[in-house]
Each structure stands twice: as C-alpha cells, then as structure tokens.
Amino acid sequence: MIIVNKIKLRDKRLADALDDYIWRTDAELVRLDAAPLLTTTFPRYLSDYADELRSSSIRHRFAVETLDGKHIGNCSYYGIDETKGEAELGIMIGNRDYWDKGYGADTVTALISYIFHQTNLERIYLKTLDSNIRAQKCFQKCGFTPYGHLDRDGFNFVLMEVNRKQWQEQQPKT
Ligand SMILES: CC(C)(COP(=O)(O)OP(=O)(O)OC[C@H]1O[C@@H](n2cnc3c(N)ncnc32)[C@H](O)[C@@H]1OP(=O)(O)O)[C@@H](O)C(=O)NCCC(=O)NCCS
C-alpha cells in the first residue's frame, strides 16, 4: 500500500473488474486515452480479468483509491527495458468526480516515487494526446517535461519524461 496525500495505490483485485469495464466502455475515456473501445461482454471481460490477475503480468498495475477506499482509477508502468533503464507510465482516473482536484497528480507522484525507490530504472516516459491539456498539466506538476512529439495511428501525442536525477533534485530536502 502506497499513500500520497489524497490517494492510496494498492494491488488490483477481482472486485475492480466492474469499474474497469465501465471505464473501458466509456467512449470519452477511451478517446482521451487513445485506446480502443472495449466491445466484449462483461462476463467474458470478467473471465479474462481473472486469468490476468492469476498470471504474472509484465505490466505492473495498481488500483487508485481515495483514503476512504473508493476505487477511482488505475495506474501502471510497463514496457520495462532493463538495458535502457526505462519504463512507460500509464494512468486513468476513471471517475470524473475526481478530475481537476489533484488526485491524478498525487497518483503520478506516488508511482514515480515507487518506481525510483523500488527499481533501478533511471527514466520514466509517457505519451499523451497533444489535445489533452489536463493530462499534460498533471504530469508537469509531477516533474515530467516534454521531449518530443509522435504521430501514430492518426493520433498526435506529446512525449514526456522524468529521470531519476532530475526527480531527486526536485525532492524536498529532509
Ligand atoms: C489526466 C488525468 C490523469 C489527470 O488527473 P487529474 O486528477 O484530473 O489532474 P490534476 O487535478 O492533478 O491536474 C490537472 C490540472 O490541469 C488543469 N486543467 C484541466 N483542464 C484544463 C484545461 N482545459 N486547460 C488548462 N488547464 C486545465 C487543472 O486545473 C489542474 O491544474 P491545477 O492543479 O494547477 O489547477 C485524469 O483527469 C484522467 O485520467 N482523465 C481521463 C483519462 C485521460 O485523460 N487519460 C490520459 C492519460 S495520458
């Protein structure tokens, strides 16, 4: 369990499946995420979800909860390249009631801290739609800086990164 300000990160569990299904079949959310709209039925999704929880996935996923235990989103890191010392970060605050209130920034802060404390990775990067100003603002608040653009599959992305040294320099001195 990782706690930063207003959020907790915890391991994913089967009880998250319904929220995740609702968010992955929400047209606005998947558009903001440049992801495909899920078309499978919930029973099928649940069965695949259970299989994935049992397998040792190479994607490290966490549920995002409020301090009183409400599941509001997910975050993850994946595409781990030990040679380059880097991984990609993903986040979705699926519950719109929690947008623009700092929950995303707390989540990203928690995940960056977890990665730099628990792994040897030196760099975390992400891509977000260049039209998604909310996401870019959120990531900038957490220390990410833009380093380029990517056009892929008809989407225009901003690429952002944070490296360990830069992140350490930004931490409050104790
Ligand atoms: C993107 C996301 C993670 C950000 O989390 P969040 O909790 O909403 O973000 P935060 O409140 O930490 O920060 C958002 C900032 O953007 C600002 N903002 C929002 N919309 C804005 C706009 N149109 N123009 C300028 N600033 C804007 C907010 O005011 C806030 O800044 P502030 O703290 O200085 O007031 C979350 O909204 C989300 O998951 N959205 C749906 C899915 C999505 O966009 N996924 C893409 C992720 S790559």
The ligand as an ORCA input file, in Angstrom:
! r2SCAN-3c Opt
* xyz 0 1
  C      -5.431     13.033    -16.985
  C      -5.727     12.742    -15.514
  C      -4.841     11.580    -15.047
  C      -5.338     13.978    -14.684
  O      -5.718     13.756    -13.341
  P      -6.490     14.938    -12.541
  O      -6.640     14.498    -11.148
  O      -7.719     15.305    -13.307
  O      -5.409     16.103    -12.689
  P      -4.905     17.154    -11.609
  O      -6.060     17.747    -10.877
  O      -3.814     16.546    -10.794
  O      -4.228     18.238    -12.580
  C      -4.944     18.760    -13.693
  C      -4.554     20.199    -13.939
  O      -4.971     20.571    -15.240
  C      -5.748     21.762    -15.157
  N      -6.650     21.751    -16.304
  C      -7.688     20.919    -16.548
  N      -8.248     21.207    -17.734
  C      -7.527     22.223    -18.270
  C      -7.603     22.959    -19.488
  N      -8.525     22.689    -20.407
  N      -6.702     23.945    -19.702
  C      -5.750     24.228    -18.785
  N      -5.632     23.553    -17.594
  C      -6.527     22.582    -17.364
  C      -6.392     21.671    -13.798
  O      -6.867     22.922    -13.354
  C      -5.215     21.150    -12.971
  O      -4.274     22.167    -12.735
  P      -4.140     22.879    -11.272
  O      -3.859     21.796    -10.279
  O      -2.983     23.817    -11.471
  O      -5.442     23.545    -11.036
  C      -7.237     12.404    -15.288
  O      -8.012     13.579    -15.478
  C      -7.720     11.311    -16.195
  O      -7.360     10.167    -16.010
  N      -8.556     11.690    -17.173
  C      -9.230     10.726    -18.065
  C      -8.329      9.872    -18.914
  C      -7.171     10.580    -19.565
  O      -7.137     11.756    -19.840
  N      -6.192      9.766    -19.811
  C      -4.983     10.197    -20.442
  C      -3.829      9.958    -19.597
  S      -2.358     10.005    -20.583
*
